[in-house]
Amino acid sequence: MARILVVDDEESVCRMLRDVLTDAGYQVELAADGRQALERITGVYYDAVLLDIRMPELDGVQVLEAVRQNGGQVPIILMTAYGTTETAIRAMKLGAFDYVLKPFHLEELLLTVKRAVTMQRLAAEVTTLKEELGEDSRLDTIIGRSPKMQQVYKCIGKVADRNVTVLIQGESGTGKELVARAIHRNSRRWNQPFVKINCATIPENLLESELFGHERGAFTGAVGRKLGKFELAHRGTVLLDEIGELSPATQAKLLRFLQEKEFERVGGTETIRVDVRVLAATNRNLQRMVEEGTFREDLFFRLNVVTVALPPLRERKEDIPLLVEYFLKKYTREFNKEVRGFSPEAMELLQRYDWPGNVRELENLVERAVVMADGPVVLPGDLPYNLQRARREEGAVAPRMTLKEIVADVEREVILRALREHDWNRTATAAALGLNRRSLYAKMKEYGLL
């Protein structure tokens, strides 16, 4: 049960909010002034705080400022009867989750509290490995406390319980699948299937069958009936990953499904209706693809009801130490090695690097560093050649690199440049590099570019 602290110097307001929130299923505690609130917040874990702005001695904005200066991350919702622009701007700059106006609109107040609790739960998962469930931590943990990630958490909290289509946009390796799973986990469908479909890895001639299923004899090799992913995800959530890779023909069939929520299996005549929530993810610019005529405008609008934009790692470098700590714990346990951290010089190199492969590239680097480290601390010499290059250019002595490592570094840079030149279109990139798609995919996976 989520715990809420209500802070107001008016006893009647405290009692009213306690009754409303208790009826909504929350555990509620009360504080009569700012000083009492600070004592409570310092010593007790709360999922959210409702804090009045105008109070004697210590007002709500001062309490908010003190909590943030002490490193407190609890979502704080300010309450005020004086909704001036100056107050709102100051409150949001200090890190308020939101503010509500008196007299309260109770439905909106409860929705704001619910979003705050959801965000706090997502933030708390930063350090949760969920070992008892035997789950791969990469599928369940979103890492980051930077302002840009807080906005992502807030957006997840707003859309999770709304049965709308969500388009998750971000560069490769930013964690789009993590966001999709977080939305599913915090929705009413949390105990129903979550089914991921990678549109880029399934051959075009098999994709329709994967999505909608097929009947026996529908095509060569169809020896029996097969249920498609949409049918298997009934009452749950489907993630259409790399949606920008769909062919025009498949786009048309997907649009019809999104509009009607019904389909026929390949080779079948029976109309099948399912109840699924659709999330889509892409690292490509769908708006530009619409302008170029390679992606249907009507499908784009159908998918783009709500957009969650994930920032690249280079725009939230303050999260790098937290991510490193998380991945260190994971891989020291996996490889049974005693590696306690990165040296200041090694961490400085991580902070300078622009991370084109984003969080996935950083995870691969930490895994490699744990394997390569000879002592309890990761040193600059334990890092890949491309990170060490900056030290060499500044006059520091570069550690020895094997020919294999140098060749791999150059190959990675060439592939990355080609991907950027072709807007991460794998088919065009593979053709430009003289590779087939499967070989390019394997190289991208090897170099942390997926």
DAJO-V282853 format. One record per backbone hydrogen bond with DSSP energy under -0.5 kcal/mol. CO is the residue of the C=O (numbers start at 1). NH is the residue of the N-H. If there is no record, write none. Layout:
# DAJO-V282853
co: (CO CO)
nh: (NH NH)
This chain:
# DAJO-V282853
co: (2 3 3 4 4 5 6 6 7 9 10 11 12 13 14 15 16 17 18 19 20 21 22 26 27 29 31 33 34 35 36 37 38 39 40 48 49 49 50 51 53 53 56 57 58 59 60 61 62 63 64 65 66 67 68 75 75 76 76 76 77 78 79 80 82 84 85 86 87 88 89 90 91 92 98 100 104 105 106 107 108 109 110 111 112 113 114 115 116 117 118 119 120 121 122 123 124 125 127 130 130 131 135 136 137 137 140 141 146 147 148 149 150 151 152 153 154 155 156 159 161 162 165 166 166 167 167 168 169 171 173 173 175 176 177 178 179 180 181 182 184 187 189 193 193 195 197 197 198 198 201 203 203 204 206 207 208 209 210 211 212 213 214 215 219 221 222 226 228 229 231 233 236 237 238 238 239 239 240 240 241 242 243 247 248 249 250 251 252 253 254 255 256 257 261 263 265 266 270 270 272 274 275 277 277 278 279 280 281 281 282 284 285 286 287 288 289 289 289 290 296 297 298 299 300 303 303 306 307 308 308 312 313 316 317 319 320 321 322 323 324 325 326 327 328 329 330 331 332 332 337 338 341 343 344 345 346 347 348 349 355 357 357 358 359 360 361 362 363 364 365 366 367 368 369 376 376 378 379 380 384 384 385 387 388 388 389 390 391 392 402 403 404 405 406 407 408 409 410 411 412 413 414 415 416 417 418 419 420 422 424 425 426 427 428 429 430 430 431 436 437 438 439 440 441 442 443 444 444 445 450)
nh: (27 47 48 6 29 50 8 31 52 11 14 15 16 17 18 19 20 21 22 23 24 26 25 28 4 6 8 37 38 39 40 41 42 43 44 5 51 77 7 79 55 60 58 59 34 63 64 65 66 67 68 69 70 72 71 49 77 78 97 98 51 100 53 102 84 88 89 90 91 92 93 94 96 95 78 80 106 109 110 111 112 113 114 115 116 117 118 119 120 121 122 123 124 125 125 126 127 128 129 133 135 134 137 139 140 141 142 143 150 151 152 153 154 155 156 157 158 159 160 162 163 164 306 168 280 169 308 282 310 174 359 360 179 180 181 182 183 184 185 186 187 190 192 195 237 239 199 241 201 202 203 206 207 208 210 211 212 213 229 230 228 266 226 218 222 223 217 214 232 233 234 236 277 195 240 279 197 241 243 281 199 245 246 251 252 253 254 255 256 257 258 259 260 261 274 272 268 215 265 272 263 276 235 238 279 166 240 168 242 243 170 286 289 290 291 292 293 294 295 293 300 301 302 303 304 305 306 167 309 169 310 315 316 319 320 323 324 325 326 327 328 329 330 331 332 333 334 335 336 337 339 340 378 347 348 349 350 351 352 353 358 360 361 362 363 364 365 366 367 368 369 370 371 372 373 340 341 343 382 383 387 388 389 390 391 392 393 394 396 395 406 407 408 409 410 411 412 413 414 415 416 417 418 419 420 421 422 424 423 425 426 429 430 431 432 433 434 435 434 440 441 442 443 444 445 446 447 449 450 448 173)
